[in-house]
């Protein structure tokens, strides 16, 4: 019984996931602006979890409890630009790399370090 119940949960979860994610999400609908065509490109990530268990019963009936769930993230990564027979890929930069974050935070870190380690007064003054 439990095997069929888990299969039903998995089938339902996968059907719902298929309904959310298809190829049109990864390469979106082309947008035409005069002689230029833009095609959005996205990254799709998803996760899936399903589980269940049989429970003991004094009446001899088979008891089963289970559930499942899924999550989807869609992030824009680029646009394909078609203009006058030329094709270009324009990336979308929505996050800084680790190095870029470190460089942008450097002035703040230096100021904090100065506060932690104040300059000692010289003995001559």
C-alpha positions as CSV (number, residue, x, y, z in Angstrom):
1,X,0.0,0.0,0.0
2,X,2.7,2.5,1.0
3,X,4.6,1.9,-2.3
4,X,1.5,3.0,-4.3
5,X,0.9,6.0,-2.0
6,X,4.5,7.2,-2.3
7,X,4.2,6.8,-6.1
8,X,1.0,8.8,-6.1
9,X,2.7,11.6,-4.1
10,X,5.7,11.6,-6.4
11,X,3.5,11.6,-9.6
12,X,1.4,14.5,-8.3
13,X,4.5,16.5,-7.3
14,X,6.3,15.9,-10.6
15,X,3.1,16.8,-12.6
16,X,2.9,20.1,-10.7
17,X,6.6,20.8,-11.3
18,X,6.3,20.1,-15.0
19,X,3.5,22.6,-15.2
20,X,5.7,25.3,-13.7
21,X,8.9,24.6,-15.6
22,X,9.1,24.3,-19.4
23,X,11.5,25.3,-22.2
24,X,9.7,28.7,-22.6
25,X,10.9,29.7,-19.2
26,X,14.5,29.2,-20.1
27,X,14.3,31.0,-23.4
28,X,11.5,33.5,-23.1
29,X,9.2,34.9,-25.7
30,X,11.1,37.1,-28.2
31,X,10.5,40.8,-27.9
32,X,10.6,42.8,-31.1
33,X,11.4,46.5,-31.1
34,X,11.7,47.7,-34.7
35,X,14.6,45.9,-36.3
36,X,15.9,44.5,-33.0
37,X,14.8,41.2,-31.4
38,X,15.5,40.5,-27.8
39,X,15.2,36.9,-26.4
40,X,15.4,36.6,-22.6
41,X,17.5,33.7,-21.2
42,X,17.0,32.5,-17.7
43,X,18.5,30.0,-15.3
44,X,16.0,27.6,-13.7
45,X,16.8,25.7,-10.5
46,X,14.4,23.4,-8.6
47,X,14.3,21.1,-5.7
48,X,12.0,18.3,-4.8
49,X,11.3,16.4,-1.6
50,X,8.8,13.5,-0.9
51,X,8.4,11.1,1.9
52,X,6.0,9.0,3.8
53,X,5.5,6.3,6.4
54,X,3.3,3.4,7.3
55,X,1.8,3.6,10.8
56,X,0.9,0.7,13.1
57,X,-2.8,0.0,13.5
58,X,-4.7,-2.1,16.1
59,X,-7.6,-2.7,13.7
60,X,-5.4,-4.2,11.0
61,X,-6.1,-1.4,8.5
62,X,-3.1,0.0,6.6
63,X,-2.4,3.6,7.7
64,X,-0.1,5.7,5.6
65,X,0.9,9.4,5.9
66,X,3.0,11.3,3.5
67,X,3.6,14.5,1.6
68,X,5.7,16.1,-1.0
69,X,6.8,19.5,-2.2
70,X,8.9,21.3,-4.7
71,X,10.3,24.8,-5.3
72,X,11.4,26.6,-8.4
73,X,13.7,29.6,-8.8
74,X,13.9,31.5,-12.1
75,X,16.8,34.0,-12.5
76,X,17.4,36.1,-15.6
77,X,21.0,35.6,-16.9
78,X,21.2,37.2,-20.4
79,X,19.4,38.5,-23.5
80,X,20.1,37.3,-27.0
81,X,20.1,40.4,-29.2
82,X,19.4,39.9,-32.9
83,X,20.0,43.1,-35.0
84,X,20.7,43.4,-38.7
85,X,21.7,39.8,-39.1
86,X,24.1,39.9,-36.1
87,X,23.5,37.9,-32.9
88,X,25.0,39.0,-29.5
89,X,24.6,37.7,-26.0
90,X,24.2,40.4,-23.4
91,X,24.7,39.0,-19.9
92,X,22.7,40.4,-17.0
93,X,24.9,41.1,-13.9
94,X,22.6,40.9,-10.9
95,X,25.2,39.8,-8.4
96,X,28.7,40.9,-7.6
97,X,31.4,38.3,-7.5
98,X,33.2,37.6,-4.2
99,X,36.2,39.7,-5.3
100,X,34.0,42.6,-6.4
101,X,32.2,42.5,-3.0
102,X,35.6,42.5,-1.2
103,X,36.9,45.4,-3.2
104,X,33.7,47.4,-2.7
105,X,33.8,46.8,1.1
106,X,37.6,47.6,1.5
107,X,37.2,51.3,2.6
108,X,34.6,50.3,5.2
109,X,36.8,47.5,6.5
110,X,39.8,49.8,6.8
111,X,37.8,52.3,8.8
112,X,36.6,49.6,11.2
113,X,40.2,48.4,11.6
114,X,41.3,52.0,12.4
115,X,38.6,52.2,15.1
116,X,39.7,48.8,16.6
117,X,43.4,49.7,16.6
118,X,43.7,53.4,17.4
119,X,47.0,55.1,16.8
120,X,49.0,55.4,20.0
121,X,50.2,58.8,21.1
122,X,53.9,59.2,20.8
123,X,56.0,59.8,24.0
124,X,57.3,63.2,22.7
125,X,53.9,64.9,22.9
